[in-house]
Amino acid sequence: MQVVPLFINGKFVQSKTQNFRDVVNPATQEVLAKVPFATKDEVDAAVSAASEAFKTWKKTPIGARARIFLKYQQLIRENIKDLAKTLTAEQGKTLADAEGDVFRGLEVVEHASSIGNLQLGDFANNVANAVDTYSILQPLGVCAGITPFNFPAMIPLWMFPMAIVTGNTFVLKPSEQDPMVTMRLVELAHEAGIPPGVLNVVHGGEEVVNAICDHPVIKAISFVGSTRVGTHVYNRALASGKRAQCMMGAKNHAIVMPDANKEQTLNNLLGAAFGAAGQRCMALSVAILVGNSKDWIPELVSKSKTLKVSSGTDANVDVGPLVSKDALKRVTGFIDKGTNEGADLLLDGRDVKVVGFENGNFVGPTIFSNVKPGMSIYDQEIFGPVLCLMFADNLDQAIEMINANPNGNGTAIFTQSGAAARKFQEDIDVGQVGINVPIPVPVPMFSFTGSRASKLGDLGPYGKQVIAFYTQTKTVTARFFDDNTVSTGVNTTISLK
Ligand code: NAD
């Protein structure tokens, strides 16, 4: 049985722990590997390797840093099919979507390789007589990342490339549910030339995460995962004086206006609700049908029935399995609650049968109508292929409903009206806004910008904001005297003379 290694000081090493968890294929229940829960000493060893490496890495020229990431993007590109295969085996999503998972991370690596234009300070000439002021963006030191199960390629790649290319060193704690593709990406990073100690990986759960939050040497933590754990990480990291950014849970609403392009809207809505079996933080889990767009429900339901539920490796699959038996139990439990609490179950995915994969964690597309605030299926994040339908008389009412929900991760409007789209963009209180785009995850020159209960910390995990997150601004005010400068005597004022 393969045991997933730790990666400390440039070496793949076996943990000395007695505590392991199985990595399980969600379509077959085959145990693919065992992942160790690292000991406290191993976390310390990773941090101290990162701390030692920082001494030289922080002074490594920008061009040398950038070239490693140029090489890294090439290696990821060459290995994308194999990375996707590993990802599908341990996480379940379809091979095409797994490739998308790697590709969206690859885009961040490409962006990291243009660091020369990103980590620029400011300069002001002659702010006083012969005085110049300039600011420099210096790396913080050892930073850490904690990632969720649902994007085991993209989300680690949101984190360590931008942290490292800005001159920091890094300790990554991947999801214990699917660490294998992440480790393959770490192997490729090593091959690309990231020096020993600059990137380190420890595995584990609550104890390792708490050790990272408390570690006095770690300067900043980037977390992506559930609201419950993210809030804990944020508070604990701040209590020990760290910077933290926590991208957390969601309940993403779409507004469907009656003037929307019907075919495009229904296709986009279903792709975003049921793709990745609903296990995306940007999945559309609620659709608010405005006015006559409610007449499209029968077509929405019949289209949903055409989606193929199967193993992610099946050539024609649309919806793969949920990540674990626990997730299966939670999602089917929500569907039970939805019916008990009075929502109308228009399509029930609980009893889906997948020939050849009878042990898979499958739930088919599920649609509830007449969903109301106060119902568990609306108030909580289901993280499964369940779409809740609600109704509004007009756009204002729909916007009010979304702004009343505590989450602010993503949202979308479907309309052909520029005026409606612009009103939505202005008045909606959500971080990521799509206009006829169902999953508006920003490309890396912009930042991921969840708001309200979906995010803690001011700065996003990539884009311009992440340069600010991973650097400390130092402002230098400098004067050099010409030999013939005439002294004006002692200056006892605050003014620069
Ligand atoms: P999770 O919160 O269970 O796990 C995230 C990380 O925290 C993992 O590395 C895990 O090992 C660790 N962890 C788990 N329990 C812990 C505890 N008690 N104490 C300390 N650490 C703990 O999340 P998940 O189930 O892996 O991922 C799904 C969640 O992530 C969803 O809520 C989803 O919306 C969210 N998510 C958010 C974004 C975003 O950008 N906002 C992106 C992806 C996923």
Residues whose N, C-alpha, C, O or C-beta is under 5 A from the ligand:
A	BS01	NAD	I146 T147 P148 F149 N150 K173 P174 S175 E176 G204 G205 E206 V209 V224 G225 S226 T227 V229 M247 M248 G249 A250 C281 S454
